[in-house]
């Protein structure tokens, strides 16, 4: 059994492209970065902690013979070495989008897959570059009213209306959305889950 340690509908939709059946078991963890923690180290740690927290929750209902794998991901927007999380208010959103306006930033998306006992843990991190056009304060205020940026890292969604700000991007689109499909397929194969081969048996 594959278990997705996320409540994100975007990650669920992306994973469903690779795997037909999986459970969803969100894991609540403290997402506060450590002092002097680099962005890459942070997003990988978040994915590992989410996967392990989900495996711990699953253990309570699992039988001795259960075989389960846990997949988790974390996405952070980074500009000038600063990690931008989810905005807590319109003012917070303004600060973030003003920082991103008219310039390039990085989107780091981590991935972790582990088994039930934690004996096998595999991780990866995908870095994508996104260039924004200039954004006005009026646009930021109107965008906030759509509710789209309120639960998104960096206060925007590339798969939604936020795409109107994106002038160019280089890297993995699916990673920016929330789950890097190529890297996910590669890691799943390490655990004996081969997406296209499984689909051929349907």
Backbone bond lengths (Angstrom), bond angles and torsions (degrees), N, CA, C in turn:
res aa  C-N    CA-C-N  psi(-1)  N-CA   C-N-CA  omega(-1)  CA-C   N-CA-C  phi
1 X - - - 1.471 - - 1.526 109.82 -
2 X 1.314 116.36 133.79 1.457 121.83 175.63 1.527 107.84 -101.26
3 X 1.329 115.96 135.54 1.462 121.78 -177.53 1.526 109.25 -122.85
4 X 1.319 116.70 125.23 1.462 122.20 176.96 1.521 109.24 -91.05
5 X 1.318 116.38 118.14 1.470 121.66 -177.89 1.525 109.90 -89.49
6 X 1.326 115.79 62.17 1.462 120.03 -177.95 1.514 110.31 -161.90
7 X 1.331 115.44 145.51 1.464 120.85 175.54 1.526 110.54 -96.96
8 X 1.325 116.80 1.05 1.459 121.54 -175.85 1.532 111.60 -68.54
9 X 1.332 117.57 121.13 1.469 119.68 177.00 1.523 111.83 -64.70
10 X 1.334 116.77 -27.14 1.468 120.43 179.43 1.530 110.47 -68.99
11 X 1.331 116.80 -43.71 1.469 119.36 178.77 1.526 111.03 -67.95
12 X 1.316 116.30 -37.47 1.464 120.11 178.27 1.525 110.47 -61.97
13 X 1.322 116.01 -44.19 1.469 120.45 -179.74 1.527 111.34 -64.85
14 X 1.325 116.75 -42.17 1.463 120.62 -179.66 1.529 111.43 -67.18
15 X 1.335 116.87 -43.50 1.459 119.70 179.94 1.522 111.09 -64.05
16 X 1.335 117.07 -33.12 1.467 120.64 -179.32 1.530 112.05 -65.94
17 X 1.328 116.93 -16.50 1.460 120.26 175.15 1.529 111.16 -72.73
18 X 1.346 115.61 -25.73 1.461 121.05 -176.95 1.516 113.66 -101.43
19 X 1.335 116.48 -34.19 1.465 121.32 -173.96 1.520 109.24 -129.70
20 X 1.311 116.38 130.31 1.463 120.61 -176.11 1.528 112.01 -72.88
21 X 1.335 116.28 -43.49 1.465 119.75 -176.29 1.527 111.18 -123.63
22 X 1.330 115.46 130.36 1.463 121.18 174.52 1.521 108.36 -161.25
23 X 1.319 115.38 157.59 1.459 120.96 175.96 1.522 109.70 -96.08
24 X 1.317 115.52 157.22 1.467 121.19 175.11 1.518 107.97 -114.30
25 X 1.317 115.74 121.83 1.465 121.14 -178.58 1.529 108.22 -138.30
26 X 1.335 117.28 86.51 1.469 120.58 -177.92 1.529 111.77 -60.28
27 X 1.311 115.00 145.48 1.465 120.83 179.92 1.521 109.28 -120.36
28 X 1.315 116.85 122.26 1.457 121.42 177.94 1.519 109.26 -90.98
29 X 1.333 115.92 119.18 1.463 120.67 179.08 1.524 109.18 -133.72
30 X 1.313 115.71 165.42 1.462 121.25 175.11 1.528 107.73 -77.36
31 X 1.327 116.86 117.93 1.462 120.44 -176.19 1.525 113.04 -100.42
32 X 1.328 116.65 20.87 1.461 120.79 179.24 1.529 110.10 -75.41
33 X 1.335 117.98 126.03 1.472 119.96 177.76 1.526 110.74 -66.15
34 X 1.335 116.29 147.56 1.462 120.68 174.21 1.526 109.01 -74.08
35 X 1.323 116.14 157.22 1.463 120.00 175.47 1.531 109.39 -61.70
36 X 1.321 115.80 133.76 1.470 123.21 177.80 1.528 112.99 63.91
37 X 1.341 117.43 16.92 1.463 120.38 178.06 1.528 109.50 -80.50
38 X 1.334 116.16 128.46 1.454 120.57 178.41 1.514 111.16 -69.47
39 X 1.339 116.32 156.93 1.462 120.97 -176.93 1.526 112.15 -60.80
40 X 1.327 117.26 -42.98 1.464 120.39 -179.03 1.527 110.56 -65.26
41 X 1.324 116.36 -44.53 1.466 120.49 178.72 1.528 110.52 -61.67
42 X 1.323 114.99 -38.84 1.467 120.19 -178.94 1.534 111.92 -64.21
43 X 1.341 117.16 -51.43 1.461 118.83 -175.77 1.529 111.88 -66.50
44 X 1.335 117.06 -34.18 1.467 119.42 177.05 1.529 110.12 -67.87
45 X 1.327 115.95 -42.40 1.476 119.45 178.74 1.521 110.38 -61.44
46 X 1.328 117.34 -40.50 1.453 120.58 179.24 1.531 111.22 -60.85
47 X 1.323 117.10 -45.62 1.463 120.87 -179.41 1.526 111.02 -63.39
48 X 1.320 116.86 -42.99 1.467 121.06 179.57 1.526 110.54 -63.70
49 X 1.328 116.60 -44.68 1.464 119.87 -179.13 1.528 111.89 -65.95
50 X 1.332 117.37 -37.27 1.467 120.87 177.26 1.529 110.47 -64.10
51 X 1.338 116.07 -46.13 1.469 120.15 -178.63 1.524 111.05 -62.91
52 X 1.322 116.18 -42.96 1.469 119.96 -178.57 1.530 111.47 -70.12
53 X 1.342 116.52 -36.11 1.468 120.01 178.18 1.531 110.40 -65.68
54 X 1.331 116.30 -39.03 1.462 120.10 177.96 1.526 111.04 -67.37
55 X 1.324 116.53 -39.06 1.465 119.62 179.41 1.524 110.71 -65.07
56 X 1.325 116.25 -34.64 1.465 120.76 178.67 1.532 110.28 -67.09
57 X 1.341 116.52 -43.10 1.471 120.88 177.22 1.527 110.37 -63.09
58 X 1.315 116.29 -40.50 1.461 121.56 -177.77 1.528 111.24 -66.95
59 X 1.337 115.99 -33.86 1.466 121.61 -177.79 1.526 111.46 -57.67
60 X 1.329 117.05 -34.17 1.458 121.17 -177.09 1.527 112.56 -64.53
61 X 1.321 116.67 -26.67 1.471 119.06 -178.56 1.533 111.99 -111.08
62 X 1.330 116.95 -1.11 1.459 120.75 -176.71 1.523 112.06 -81.85
63 X 1.307 115.47 151.45 1.466 120.50 173.20 1.524 108.03 -92.60
64 X 1.304 116.48 168.50 1.468 121.97 -175.59 1.527 111.88 -59.44
65 X 1.325 116.29 -34.85 1.465 120.62 -174.95 1.525 114.20 -90.53
66 X 1.312 117.52 1.60 1.460 120.36 -177.44 1.535 112.09 -63.43
67 X 1.328 114.14 137.28 1.462 120.57 172.92 1.525 106.42 -116.23
68 X 1.312 116.04 118.69 1.464 119.74 -177.37 1.523 110.31 -141.85
69 X 1.319 114.83 147.03 1.456 121.93 176.03 1.520 108.05 -125.07
70 X 1.314 115.75 145.05 1.458 121.48 -173.69 1.518 110.14 -120.47
71 X 1.325 114.95 130.30 1.460 120.04 -178.80 1.531 109.61 -119.63
72 X 1.317 115.22 133.01 1.469 120.67 179.76 1.519 109.55 -141.12
73 X 1.316 114.93 155.67 1.453 120.71 -179.20 1.520 109.58 -145.69
74 X 1.315 115.67 157.37 1.466 119.76 176.21 1.524 108.14 -143.87
75 X 1.320 116.32 139.82 1.463 121.26 -179.02 1.523 109.84 -123.39
76 X 1.330 115.51 130.69 1.458 120.42 176.06 1.520 109.70 -131.68
77 X 1.320 114.43 142.56 1.457 121.32 174.09 1.530 106.93 -96.83
78 X 1.325 115.88 131.20 1.470 120.23 -174.88 1.527 110.32 -126.55
79 X 1.325 116.34 129.22 1.458 121.47 175.83 1.529 108.10 -138.70
80 X 1.314 115.48 129.34 1.470 121.66 -176.76 1.532 111.69 54.78
81 X 1.316 116.65 34.70 1.461 120.98 179.64 1.517 114.02 78.08
82 X 1.311 116.69 -0.31 1.464 121.59 -178.72 1.532 110.51 -95.03
83 X 1.333 116.18 129.61 1.457 121.88 179.51 1.527 109.32 -85.38
84 X 1.332 115.58 122.06 1.457 120.10 178.07 1.522 108.95 -100.72
85 X 1.310 115.85 117.31 1.463 120.25 178.49 1.511 110.76 -88.86
86 X 1.320 117.09 -146.43 1.454 121.83 179.05 1.528 109.10 -90.49
87 X 1.323 118.58 139.14 1.463 120.46 -178.19 1.525 111.79 -70.69
88 X 1.308 115.32 142.90 1.466 119.84 -179.90 1.526 112.35 -98.47
89 X 1.346 116.27 -10.10 1.466 120.97 -177.64 1.520 109.10 -162.13
90 X 1.334 115.81 171.87 1.463 120.18 175.99 1.523 110.14 -60.36
91 X 1.324 117.11 -41.88 1.468 120.35 179.75 1.521 111.04 -61.60
92 X 1.322 115.65 -39.76 1.462 120.90 177.47 1.533 110.04 -63.54
93 X 1.321 116.03 -42.23 1.456 121.28 178.49 1.524 111.35 -63.31
94 X 1.328 115.92 -40.33 1.473 120.52 178.21 1.518 111.17 -60.96
95 X 1.314 116.16 -43.55 1.467 121.09 -179.86 1.531 109.71 -60.29
96 X 1.345 115.95 -46.70 1.461 120.27 -178.04 1.523 111.79 -64.88
97 X 1.331 116.96 -50.72 1.461 119.89 -174.83 1.529 111.80 -70.63
98 X 1.322 117.69 -28.35 1.474 119.77 173.56 1.521 110.06 -66.69
99 X 1.335 115.90 -37.21 1.467 120.30 177.45 1.523 111.45 -64.10
100 X 1.336 116.46 -36.19 1.458 121.54 -176.26 1.529 112.42 -85.19
101 X 1.318 116.52 -22.28 1.459 122.26 -174.84 1.531 113.26 -56.73
102 X 1.336 115.72 127.74 1.458 121.15 173.64 1.508 116.22 70.29
103 X 1.315 117.39 19.87 1.462 119.49 -177.37 1.519 111.16 -152.25
104 X 1.315 115.16 175.24 1.459 121.48 -179.25 1.531 110.70 -96.29
105 X 1.333 115.72 147.26 1.461 120.82 174.17 1.525 108.55 -141.08
106 X 1.303 115.56 170.66 1.462 120.40 179.71 1.527 110.56 -109.47
107 X 1.317 114.55 144.85 1.462 121.09 172.60 1.524 106.91 -116.22
108 X 1.331 116.07 117.40 1.459 121.63 179.49 1.520 109.16 -103.67
109 X 1.312 116.48 123.18 1.459 120.97 178.09 1.516 109.01 -123.16
110 X 1.323 115.26 119.86 1.457 121.23 -179.01 1.515 110.43 -97.64
111 X 1.318 115.11 165.27 1.451 121.78 -178.72 1.525 108.16 -146.60
112 X 1.319 115.66 137.83 1.462 120.38 176.17 1.527 109.02 -140.54
113 X 1.319 115.92 133.73 1.457 121.99 171.75 1.521 107.42 -128.21
114 X 1.323 116.38 131.68 1.460 120.17 178.83 1.521 110.18 -140.55
115 X 1.334 115.38 161.11 1.459 118.89 177.15 1.527 109.18 -89.38
116 X 1.318 115.88 177.35 1.468 121.66 -173.58 1.526 112.62 -61.61
117 X 1.327 117.03 -38.94 1.462 120.86 -178.10 1.522 113.48 -86.87
118 X 1.331 116.25 -9.36 1.457 119.59 -179.09 1.514 113.52 78.38
119 X 1.343 116.20 15.88 1.466 119.67 179.33 1.526 111.61 -74.22
120 X 1.303 115.89 -30.44 1.468 120.94 -178.98 1.523 108.89 -122.97
121 X 1.321 115.87 113.60 1.465 121.84 179.84 1.531 108.43 -126.45
122 X 1.322 116.38 122.58 1.468 121.15 178.98 1.522 109.26 -120.34
123 X 1.325 117.04 136.82 1.459 120.87 -178.99 1.525 111.32 -132.41
124 X 1.311 115.36 161.69 1.455 121.88 174.83 1.525 107.66 -155.72
125 X 1.315 115.96 162.91 1.467 120.48 177.61 1.525 108.32 -144.17
126 X 1.317 115.64 127.55 1.461 121.71 -177.95 1.530 108.79 -110.64
127 X 1.333 115.90 130.42 1.463 120.97 -179.81 1.527 109.31 -112.47
128 X 1.325 116.20 125.40 1.467 121.84 178.38 1.522 108.86 -122.45
129 X 1.321 116.26 147.18 1.465 121.82 178.39 1.522 109.39 -106.43
130 X 1.324 115.81 130.31 1.471 121.56 -178.58 1.528 109.15 -125.36
131 X 1.333 116.24 129.20 1.461 121.94 178.83 1.519 109.77 -107.01
132 X 1.334 115.85 123.85 1.472 121.94 177.99 1.525 110.85 -97.50
133 X 1.313 116.13 146.99 1.461 120.93 167.07 1.528 108.16 -78.34
134 X 1.317 116.15 175.28 1.464 120.32 175.56 1.535 109.69 -67.10
135 X 1.330 115.82 136.03 1.470 120.88 -179.50 1.527 108.97 -118.88
136 X 1.329 117.11 133.94 1.460 120.58 179.50 1.531 110.51 -87.74
137 X 1.326 115.88 160.45 1.466 120.44 177.66 1.529 111.38 -63.55
138 X 1.341 116.74 -34.47 1.465 120.57 178.34 1.529 109.56 -63.12
139 X 1.325 116.44 -42.02 1.466 120.66 178.81 1.528 111.08 -63.78
140 X 1.323 116.10 -40.80 1.462 120.08 179.72 1.531 110.15 -62.62
141 X 1.330 116.27 -44.32 1.470 120.64 -179.61 1.533 111.42 -64.69
142 X 1.327 116.45 -41.43 1.465 119.79 178.95 1.535 111.16 -68.85
143 X 1.311 115.68 -37.64 1.469 120.49 178.96 1.531 110.43 -64.88
144 X 1.317 116.25 -39.37 1.468 121.03 178.81 1.532 110.86 -60.52
145 X 1.331 116.62 -38.01 1.463 121.37 -177.91 1.532 112.55 -65.99
146 X 1.327 117.48 -18.43 1.471 120.25 178.37 1.532 111.32 -77.04
147 X 1.329 117.30 -11.68 1.473 124.51 -177.39 1.532 113.71 73.53
148 X 1.322 116.38 -6.83 1.473 119.31 -177.36 1.527 114.13 -61.29
149 X 1.336 119.16 -43.96 1.467 118.76 -174.62 1.522 115.14 -78.13
150 X 1.323 117.74 -6.60 1.457 120.47 -167.78 1.530 115.10 -70.87
151 X 1.328 117.88 -21.30 1.468 118.20 177.63 1.528 111.22 -125.40
152 X 1.350 114.75 29.71 1.458 120.03 -177.45 1.530 110.81 -116.83
153 X 1.320 115.76 137.53 1.465 120.82 175.03 1.528 108.84 -60.79
154 X 1.328 115.81 133.21 1.460 120.20 -179.42 1.515 113.35 77.19
155 X 1.335 116.80 0.07 1.461 123.72 176.31 1.528 113.95 69.02
156 X 1.337 116.96 31.41 1.464 118.47 173.90 1.528 110.31 -154.71
157 X 1.334 115.39 158.00 1.466 121.94 177.30 1.517 108.64 -122.34
158 X 1.326 116.68 115.02 1.466 120.30 -177.61 1.524 111.62 -67.38
159 X 1.362 116.18 -24.98 1.462 119.70 -178.91 1.524 112.32 -85.90
160 X 1.330 116.40 -1.08 1.462 120.93 -178.45 1.512 111.45 -119.93
161 X 1.342 115.23 -146.48 1.463 121.02 -179.17 1.535 111.24 -63.66
162 X 1.337 116.47 -24.81 1.470 120.69 178.98 1.515 112.98 -58.85
163 X 1.329 116.79 -17.36 1.471 120.19 179.99 1.527 112.18 -64.42
164 X 1.341 117.60 -19.08 1.469 119.51 179.49 1.527 111.41 -69.30
165 X 1.337 117.19 -16.15 1.463 120.63 177.72 1.529 112.25 -87.30
166 X 1.340 116.01 -16.94 1.468 120.58 -171.72 1.522 111.13 -85.97
167 X 1.325 114.90 112.39 1.462 121.20 179.32 1.524 110.74 -82.28
168 X 1.334 115.24 -35.72 1.458 119.96 -177.85 1.522 109.05 -162.54
169 X 1.333 116.61 153.17 1.459 119.61 173.17 1.517 109.76 -145.87
170 X 1.320 115.37 149.30 1.454 122.22 178.85 1.520 108.04 -133.31
171 X 1.340 116.55 123.52 1.464 119.62 -178.84 1.514 110.41 135.29
172 X 1.316 116.60 -141.03 1.461 122.44 -176.04 1.525 110.67 -106.75
173 X 1.327 116.33 113.87 1.465 120.22 178.43 1.524 110.73 -61.79
174 X 1.337 117.20 -44.68 1.471 119.85 -178.42 1.523 111.31 -63.49
175 X 1.340 116.95 -31.11 1.462 120.14 177.29 1.523 110.73 -67.47
176 X 1.332 116.77 -40.70 1.466 120.54 178.85 1.527 109.84 -64.88
177 X 1.338 116.50 -35.93 1.466 120.48 177.34 1.529 110.66 -67.76
178 X 1.350 116.68 -35.07 1.467 117.82 177.07 1.509 117.72 151.97
179 X 1.361 118.23 -14.73 1.456 120.06 -179.85 1.531 109.13 -151.54
180 X 1.326 117.86 113.39 1.468 120.49 -178.95 1.529 111.11 -72.66
181 X 1.326 116.80 109.17 1.461 120.83 -171.73 1.530 113.51 -65.45
182 X 1.323 116.75 -43.91 1.472 118.95 -179.74 1.520 110.69 -59.95
183 X 1.327 116.59 -51.51 1.465 121.29 -178.12 1.530 111.57 -65.67
184 X 1.334 116.93 -35.22 1.462 120.59 178.13 1.529 110.09 -63.43
185 X 1.326 116.38 -45.34 1.468 120.41 178.70 1.520 111.40 -61.24
186 X 1.334 116.16 -38.91 1.468 120.25 179.74 1.527 111.29 -65.36
187 X 1.326 116.67 -43.96 1.470 119.62 -179.58 1.523 111.45 -70.35
188 X 1.335 117.26 -38.67 1.464 119.95 178.38 1.527 110.59 -59.93
189 X 1.328 116.39 -36.30 1.464 120.55 179.48 1.526 111.44 -62.20
190 X 1.343 116.12 -32.07 1.469 120.19 177.43 1.532 111.33 -64.16
191 X 1.330 116.09 -23.86 1.459 121.29 -179.46 1.535 111.54 -102.69
192 X 1.329 115.50 14.45 1.454 120.11 176.47 1.508 115.07 81.49
193 X 1.336 117.74 13.99 1.463 121.42 179.31 1.530 107.99 -107.66
194 X 1.321 116.25 108.05 1.461 122.01 -176.36 1.527 108.79 -111.07
195 X 1.311 115.97 104.26 1.466 122.86 -169.69 1.518 114.09 -53.00
196 X 1.316 117.81 -59.83 1.457 120.58 -174.21 1.522 111.79 -68.69
197 X 1.325 117.20 -33.88 1.462 120.24 177.99 1.520 110.85 -65.23
198 X 1.334 116.48 -40.26 1.463 120.08 179.43 1.533 110.53 -65.73
199 X 1.316 116.69 -38.58 1.460 120.19 179.59 1.525 111.61 -64.77
200 X 1.336 116.67 -29.79 1.465 120.66 -177.92 1.527 111.69 -70.64
201 X 1.348 116.40 -15.47 1.460 120.54 -179.41 1.525 113.11 -95.32
202 X 1.325 116.96 0.49 1.462 119.95 -177.45 1.536 110.94 -68.60
